[in-house]
Amino acid sequence: MPVVNVELRGEFDNSYEITVDYGIMDDVVADLRDRKFGRTPVVICDENTRELFGLDLVEMLALEGIDPLLLTVPAGENSKSLEMFGSLLEAMLEAGITRQDVVVALGGGVVGDLSGYVAGSYMRGINFVQVPTTLLSQVDSSVGGKVAVNIKGGKNYCGMFYQPKRVYSDISALDTLPEREILSGLGEVVKHGFICDHGFVEFLNENADRVRALDREVMSRVVARCCEIKADVVSRDEKEGGVRRILNYGHTVGHAIETFAGYELSHGECVAYGMRIVSRACNRAGMLSDEDLALHEAVMDRLGLATGLLDINPSEIMELMKRDKKVKQGAVVIVGLDRLGNAVVCEDFPLQHIEAELAGIVK
């Protein structure tokens, strides 16, 4: 059972463990039974994870003499809203939830982001744990404490840094996902290799077929390695003041595509396109070698990531990038690659190269 430690020992000790294994829901039940994180669990899920996991979790807790509060939100990005955030807070207050209780986020990135923001805000903060059920949430959004909702003007503009007390990543949950959700998560998987670990990129390229088949052994290794990489970065920079910015590789362009598409494309899909665009632009700018770009393209092709054309307007994408949260003194900050496995933060990146590459993926 791989266990990844996220070491966060600043003014307060916010450290926690990520457990990665196949079929670990019993561990979740045992820890909640023992009141390890709080008394009454508030289980927040969406319509899909309620049927797949939520009702079973409630039943298992009931057998242990625990009566949780089960709250369900509609599936999809639209649930990451201030309206849904408010309705969950009201439901918890009406049910008599106190600061001694615990929020359990049971679902993908939307549920995790929303639940964490609810937990961090309710009565100025109560404990929460993450039980991520999608590949994207297991390798990325459940780790690092970024929680948020969207507002009309942009994604994740209303939120905070609020760390979970523990993360339980059950590899068996991946078997329930449609192919599009797997591909969305793989976008974040390859990102971790691109920014920090050339050897991991080679591993993914050599084992692409086993990754696509969700081989149990390979996926346990993949999820754990991504968590190790992100945990290392977050432990050095919890609140994104420096090195943590490299985790945004592909995101500035990807978020703009996601917003332009009205969230019809998933986050992971958009990040994959963002990485394609930025890697090619880095090559145009003389930063990334032809050899490294070729491996970058090969592993994405083998995993089926960002392989088609998009119905986008490059000039509008460029305008949306200027509204990104990471804009600094009016300049768009781009995370690029100077070699595969090493990301660099560029505050003066030649944006004309990005616009040129965007034009190359238009239908």
Buried (B, 14 or more C-beta within 10 A) or exposed (E): EBEBEBEBEEEEEBBBBBBBBBEBBEBBBEBBBEBEBBEBBBBBBBBBBBEBBBBEBBEBBEEEEBEBBBBBBEBEBEBBBEEBBEBBBEBBEEEEBEEEBBBBBBBBBBBBBBBBBBBBBBBEEBBBBBBBBBBBBBBBBBBBBBBBBBEEEBBBEBBBBBBBBBBBBBBBBBEBBEEEBBBBBBBBBBBBBBBBBBEBBBBBBEBBEBBBEBBBEBBBBBBBBBBBBBBBBBBEBBEBEEBBBBBBBBBBBBBBBBBBBEBEBBBBBBBBBBBBBBBBBBBBBEBBBEEBBEBBBEBBEBBBBBEEEBEBBBEEBBEBBEBBBBBEEEBBBBBBBBBBBBBBBBEEBBBEBBBBBBEEBEE
